[in-house]
């Protein structure tokens, strides 16, 4: 792990703690489930090429830390979704452009991390020419299924078929 990624990871874990404890709250306009900021996000909405639960570790106080490794093909994106408790994504390989309701799109490359705010509709798009690999970090209540780390809201998609970890 590079020093920059290690520092970003420590910073992002602190932000995850703030997001999951309610210190940071954002709300989203949920009236247009197929759009983010009034537009359909670019890219083909598909399940991840590969998604793995790397770890589920107890943190105490009835909470677990979950880390997923997600691989997405070029030109594809996650269906529009939200996270009840927010989370953090760190780009391990390639690049992604994240679109979050109420915010401008932001491109992130290898060794960069970003917060996924709770309740905000979003979609991340593999905006690079190769594979995009990320580590997605969440804190959930102990015993809550890993699949509940995110909720697909884009019309026409069955959440169980779109990369939600089991």
Order of alpha helices (4+ residues) and beta strands (2+ residues): alpha-beta-beta-beta-beta-beta-beta-beta-beta-beta-beta-beta-beta
